[in-house]
Amino acid sequence: MSICYLKTANNALHCDVIINGGGMVGLTLALLLAQADYSVIILETNIKTPIAPTSTEIPSDLRVVALTQATRQLFESLDIWQSIASKRLGTMENIKVWDQALSGSVFFSALEAKEPDLGVIVEQSVILHALQAALQHYPNVQTIYDTPLQAYQISADRLMATMQNNSILSAKLLVGCDGGQSWVRNFSAIAVKERSYDQLAIVATIQSERPHLNTAYQRFNATGVLALLPLSDPFTLSIVWSVETTLGQSLMMLSQEAFSQQLTQEVEAVLGTLTVMSKRIQFPLREQHATSYIGERVALVGDAAHVIHPLAGQGVNLGFLDAAVLADILVQATKKHRDIGYDYVLKRYQRSRRMHNQGMIYLMRAFKEGFTHTSPLLGLLRNKGLDWVDSHAWLKQFFIQKALGK
Ligand SMILES: Cc1cc2nc3c(=O)[nH]c(=O)nc-3n(C[C@H](O)[C@H](O)[C@H](O)COP(=O)(O)OP(=O)(O)OC[C@H]3O[C@@H](n4cnc5c(N)ncnc54)[C@H](O)[C@@H]3O)c2cc1C
């Protein structure tokens, strides 16, 4: 196992990989690399992120994510799945999707698909806690909080990075896991293709009058998409309501009571009266795709490389797969005594992930455009489309396999 060490010649802290950003994806990559015996430095600017790894009481988090089976398998292989699954895990056994204006609908069921479930809902703090707790066991990983990078340069066989307190870090590879506004991407001058969806997503926790029976609901109409995601308590759900920006802003101004009423109406009281239990938070929605996932001794992973619409709950699942693929490619390169920062090693990562993620970006764009378009013909098509999917078992199976990340 290699360990980070201070080299007296240039007073730089040496390691194999610097990970900029200790969010869900950055910590997953760190754990994958730690288990493969690499020395890793994680840099994280948000001092609020660490959660005492010994704490069993993790504060509840409004931000939840739907995880695919592929992500679950990854977490099982990292030995953190039990820790995640034991904390307020919501399970989707069924998903009902419908178009409000036109009454077309599809019902996906785990039973019908012969799967244990169609995905799980986890609070982000639970994932971060499990990763941070697991990383405590690896002396080859160091985390530095609140001292961001200000520059880096490439020397003969390493990357030398300067932090804002002028300390020097050196590594074979720098990985940007620093989210949609990635510093690494910007400093490396990697261009990003960007378009606003002209929507914002409102997130909150709600209670329902009737039990959710582990069913997720997703209602489309011309103004946006509203998802109700079942949490572990049978009467508690998380909402992600993606709506056109000006409508979203006026929904954010409503009182809790008025918002609850509007919400109940929007989903046609499918679970009886809905009541908002938490504050509401909003996220502007945009699509982003880095034109390259790699630079000289640099790789981008997770939202630093791609940001997609949350309507299919795939964003971070793609990021976890990026991390798994990159770690695997680095391990293979090391076995062949190759430098893990070399261009041809990093190109393998880009080839494996960029086209795949591009496909998901196009799919999300098509869904968003198709469902929010007001043209009567498109409306008819999407309505017929939903009913058609519902009546074809093989097509339902296809969508289920995609949603499970298979
Ligand atoms: C409303 C909504 C619902 C969503 N639901 C789902 C879902 O159900 N399923 C799903 O798969 N995805 C979902 N997503 C997408 C998911 O939240 C993101 O894909 C995920 O958070 C990306 O993780 P990340 O670690 O790549 O980036 P981030 O979560 O953005 O983490 C980046 C980290 O880097 C740190 N950082 C930033 N800049 C620096 C810097 N200069 N130096 C050091 N550290 C830095 C940040 O503090 C942060 O900790 C949803 C998104 C939204 C907005």
The ligand as a MOL file (V3000), in Angstrom:
LIG
                    3D

  0  0  0     0  0            999 V3000
M  V30 BEGIN CTAB
M  V30 COUNTS 53 58 0 0 0
M  V30 BEGIN ATOM
M  V30 1 C -33.4410 17.9870 -7.6300 0
M  V30 2 C -32.4420 16.9360 -8.0010 0
M  V30 3 C -32.7560 15.6070 -7.8410 0
M  V30 4 C -31.8230 14.6010 -8.2070 0
M  V30 5 N -32.1780 13.3070 -8.0640 0
M  V30 6 C -31.3200 12.3390 -8.4800 0
M  V30 7 C -31.6640 10.9520 -8.3640 0
M  V30 8 O -32.7470 10.5870 -7.8960 0
M  V30 9 N -30.7640 10.0250 -8.8170 0
M  V30 10 C -29.5730 10.3980 -9.3580 0
M  V30 11 O -28.8140 9.5210 -9.7980 0
M  V30 12 N -29.1960 11.6950 -9.4310 0
M  V30 13 C -30.0450 12.6700 -9.0100 0
M  V30 14 N -29.6760 13.9890 -9.0830 0
M  V30 15 C -28.3170 14.3230 -9.5680 0
M  V30 16 C -27.2980 14.2400 -8.4120 0
M  V30 17 O -27.6920 15.0370 -7.3120 0
M  V30 18 C -25.9240 14.6770 -8.9010 0
M  V30 19 O -25.6240 13.9590 -10.0850 0
M  V30 20 C -24.8630 14.3980 -7.8420 0
M  V30 21 O -25.0470 15.2180 -6.7130 0
M  V30 22 C -23.4710 14.6350 -8.4260 0
M  V30 23 O -22.5170 14.2190 -7.4800 0
M  V30 24 P -21.0170 14.7230 -7.5940 0
M  V30 25 O -20.3090 14.1380 -6.4240 0
M  V30 26 O -20.5010 14.4740 -8.9660 0
M  V30 27 O -21.1150 16.3110 -7.4660 0
M  V30 28 P -21.6240 17.1790 -6.2400 0
M  V30 29 O -22.6890 16.4880 -5.4870 0
M  V30 30 O -21.9230 18.5380 -6.8120 0
M  V30 31 O -20.3470 17.2500 -5.2920 0
M  V30 32 C -19.2330 18.0510 -5.6280 0
M  V30 33 C -18.3950 18.2520 -4.3670 0
M  V30 34 O -17.2390 19.0230 -4.7020 0
M  V30 35 C -17.0620 20.0530 -3.7590 0
M  V30 36 N -16.3720 21.1390 -4.4540 0
M  V30 37 C -16.8920 22.0060 -5.3740 0
M  V30 38 N -15.9350 22.8450 -5.8050 0
M  V30 39 C -14.7820 22.4930 -5.1710 0
M  V30 40 C -13.4550 22.9810 -5.2160 0
M  V30 41 N -13.1110 24.0220 -6.0020 0
M  V30 42 N -12.5210 22.3790 -4.4370 0
M  V30 43 C -12.8450 21.3330 -3.6240 0
M  V30 44 N -14.1090 20.8390 -3.5400 0
M  V30 45 C -15.0600 21.4130 -4.3110 0
M  V30 46 C -18.4700 20.4030 -3.3020 0
M  V30 47 O -18.4580 21.0190 -2.0230 0
M  V30 48 C -19.1310 19.0320 -3.2700 0
M  V30 49 O -18.9520 18.3670 -2.0510 0
M  V30 50 C -30.5750 14.9830 -8.7350 0
M  V30 51 C -30.2480 16.3340 -8.8870 0
M  V30 52 C -31.1650 17.3120 -8.5220 0
M  V30 53 C -30.8030 18.7630 -8.6890 0
M  V30 END ATOM
M  V30 BEGIN BOND
M  V30 1 1 1 2
M  V30 2 1 2 3
M  V30 3 2 2 52
M  V30 4 2 3 4
M  V30 5 1 4 5
M  V30 6 1 4 50
M  V30 7 2 5 6
M  V30 8 1 6 7
M  V30 9 1 6 13
M  V30 10 2 7 8
M  V30 11 1 7 9
M  V30 12 1 9 10
M  V30 13 2 10 11
M  V30 14 1 10 12
M  V30 15 2 12 13
M  V30 16 1 13 14
M  V30 17 1 14 15
M  V30 18 1 14 50
M  V30 19 1 15 16
M  V30 20 1 16 17
M  V30 21 1 16 18
M  V30 22 1 18 19
M  V30 23 1 18 20
M  V30 24 1 20 21
M  V30 25 1 20 22
M  V30 26 1 22 23
M  V30 27 1 23 24
M  V30 28 2 24 25
M  V30 29 1 24 26
M  V30 30 1 24 27
M  V30 31 1 27 28
M  V30 32 2 28 29
M  V30 33 1 28 30
M  V30 34 1 28 31
M  V30 35 1 31 32
M  V30 36 1 32 33
M  V30 37 1 33 34
M  V30 38 1 33 48
M  V30 39 1 34 35
M  V30 40 1 35 36
M  V30 41 1 35 46
M  V30 42 1 36 37
M  V30 43 1 36 45
M  V30 44 2 37 38
M  V30 45 1 38 39
M  V30 46 1 39 40
M  V30 47 2 39 45
M  V30 48 1 40 41
M  V30 49 2 40 42
M  V30 50 1 42 43
M  V30 51 2 43 44
M  V30 52 1 44 45
M  V30 53 1 46 47
M  V30 54 1 46 48
M  V30 55 1 48 49
M  V30 56 2 50 51
M  V30 57 1 51 52
M  V30 58 1 52 53
M  V30 END BOND
M  V30 END CTAB
M  END
